[in-house]
Amino acid sequence: MSRALTDAIIHRLQQLLAELTPAGAVPSRHLWLGFSGGMDSALLAYALNLLVRQQPELRPWVHLVHIHHGLNPHADDWAAHCLAIASEYQLDGRVLRVTLKRGARISVEAEARQQRYQVLAGLMQAGDVLLTAHHQDDQLETVLLALKRGQGPKGLAAMGALQSFAQHCWQLRPMLNISREQIEQAVDQLDLDYVDDDSNLDTRYDRNFLRQLIIPELKQRWPSVAETAARSAALCAEQQALLEEVAAQKLTPLLARCALTQQATLNIAALQQVSPAWQRQLLRQFCLQQQLPPPSQVQLQQLQQQLFSAQVDASVALNFGHVWFRRFDGALYIDAAAPTATPNNMVLDALQQQALLAGCWRLPQAAPWQQLITSLTTDGPRIALAKLRGKLEIRYGVVGSQRCHPHWRAQGRELKKVWQEAKVPPWLRPHIPLLYADGQLIAAASVFIEQHALAADTATGLTLQLD
């Protein structure tokens, strides 16, 4: 039975990898096993060991990664055990430590999971695969937790055998159709050594409560409950995929882009034309397309109220978890960046001024940008080099009453009006670098150049762009 099960795991893993690899191509992606050392991951590590023996060319691509949470007094021993197993299998083994936030309203389970996945994502490059040893009983636990939290089809779809992970990576669960009892039998027959985490008996944690007290009772009454719950999850996943396909089609005409940052925005007036239920679904779809977690049902209803009841020119800013929802100029912006402090002003030294005049100066910037880029050109609006003399400064958060005369306007006006005219979102305005020469405004990066500072005709000039 044990060999048949490991062969089934390997076959399923190869099937999933084939779905990610074009026909006829040789997979060239790293496989990172989240290796707790427990019974489930011990069996998957053993199956990987067999796979690498069959295909030695995969050996450099397979890694066993143990996350050291520091929660248990035996944690150091578990890490040493996992490294020993990796050495025995002649596979790359790594131990990564995480520090968990602790607090009255912080779930240790959720925090450990978030930190674990975050550090694993930090190891991976585009196309890489995270392998986890989730099995059929884990799926049942996930479905029950989704019911407890009042989640819809997406939550009830639980875990997929193949899912996207982090930025352009994948997560595969090749043991998802295998029961806990099958794993226990195989591990016993193979005499595999594994970590026995005593915290799994602590029923204060939701999953342990289900695992120790609820699921055994369910299985006693309905022996196939884990299998049937997995089928329900698969049906929910199928329905959710169809819903997202239709939602993506309905969402596309409602999307635009911010002229300054190029991030996607959602037209609020157009969104208001569909039913409330579709509004919520399209908001969820918008979040998913930006790879951000959608709000809960209650939060979505609050967002709808704020978006549609506010005055046309009113600003709206809501924060749900790690995601900010902001309304500006009839559009909804979402991102995971919390408001940051206004950067400090700076005076360019001689070397920086020399680099600026040569068009090769770079200045790091906070999100949503990475840097301020300067370049020399003879095309388009650009700064006359003759204007870049004396004391050169970069200023941030300049008061809105500052008078300016952008290159596209016949007359000057206050900076706050120019920001509005250029459709610069209010939360970004304090972070846009403004260049001054001897106290006189020269340009606002990526937005405008002062009329008096424009280069003439085909003369070489300087541009300031946020990237």
Steps between C-alpha positions, in 0.01 A plus 500: 500500500780745591673470161169535317426817696840660442473410130157669495644813663785514250262443208268776622793740546619426146148562368482838676845601381405402144209744519753776564745392231440535124476169317843362416686748719727397786391647837758748628343625819604467862279284723484627859343261750360664811652239733364511854642155569154374600347178373344650186804693380725206594311282251514766228875549562548124464304503172721784374803295595369212285423737214852643504644150497294429189593836343843606634495814284235641738725482807637859478145630462348342812520667843364409843427816699419492872352812660613550860218683678667499841172411671588160641791409732581212262518729194881479473484119508237499225715725281800270552283198414383658173857584399604142578223362276604733217858382539391135499309558176790705357267795444552866579368565851442842653373636830349848502399678819199728534394736776129500573303801614323432827198678641156461648322521164759314293432138407819300546380255232437775244818691585717188475343409165547852362864521610568149371366572153666841492846361566447216251391751234823691565701196390317449175541642153245525220386154391614324817272254680412473867407147603285442808379173651135596548274195480131412485439550873668843485253583223209403725639721778529791256140456382371493858702811589358676193148416620584627847622829351191539279698489175348459154589271208860620482562415865310170473714411198771459765841391367577421139752241385652771278479867592693816431730611779675832575626679188496268197559182701290191566387286791440129441331258740558150355355323808164678507300187407672280762350443844675535834449128564681411175789727595525349848509147359765586241724681749472204738582246229795706373617555859553870431628715784297816547440790739212455743392854587324492836337836426274313254313375807421851621129544419515874562605520135211464257655238274605286796149530645355369176769235458485362852134537599270565204627313194537163679131525597403593145698209358347259746153602378595555134827316419531661155436858616851621411465364147153647446609837645790498252249446217291793626813715514585401143149593383524836678837558337354423156206735556731769635725472193198549272382796707843663486514445122172688453596763759828567318306560177258740672783678683719575198291792359498662846879516531738785425851599611638778714693733269775549758556149639339281231325299770157364412196700613128419504235739366257556787213643293509198267516264798190665644300399191505127587310326779636514858589131487700549181662810648636288782614227263676748271670661799625156604616433145680836488688409818592157367634648176727725709605193703351646816263327742137609453306644795243301692129525419444755778801704388379492139163636607674777693715577196192517276336746735808721517559495125146572387367728774791746504493823301648475151813694597532348849808301596447153647775294666425168668744247639404133532783290634803567281306655210412866443198603292506862381260701288626784282364672190222244455731200518586238761866434577616201705844412628678340791716800580416675825546878506865588554664810641587781259865454388761746622611788279856487375763731353708344225874488564757561227513137385120468493469825307760380252309172450174693459646719226638190328153342505612197702385582854277253681319563828316217687131564564229350719212293357330508257825598330849364531714789385523843342677477164667785313590490132612731220286530188421728209133392481191608687470734799836521677695726732750741352844414640576870544228515767676236713747731670565604854349313797299203377243347735243222504196592709196296603161591641509854362200707613210518257513881490835489313456681168612307195471519122496150345626465146155404367315807639471849351484647851632409843297391800533352850670163534195336663296587190772364273500172692125476444529591133771237449285245686769427758344303790517701827685228694782505242549876479730532806726230352564659160850654481507867399826643367606851602795710386600786730157484660309516171272212396626320189294183465283235669622153404277324242240781524618835362788734418478870569451712187806714574720188534409332169778422254454675166459342157729198459739583783600218732306505825441298815197291598401385849295180505370281780545131436 
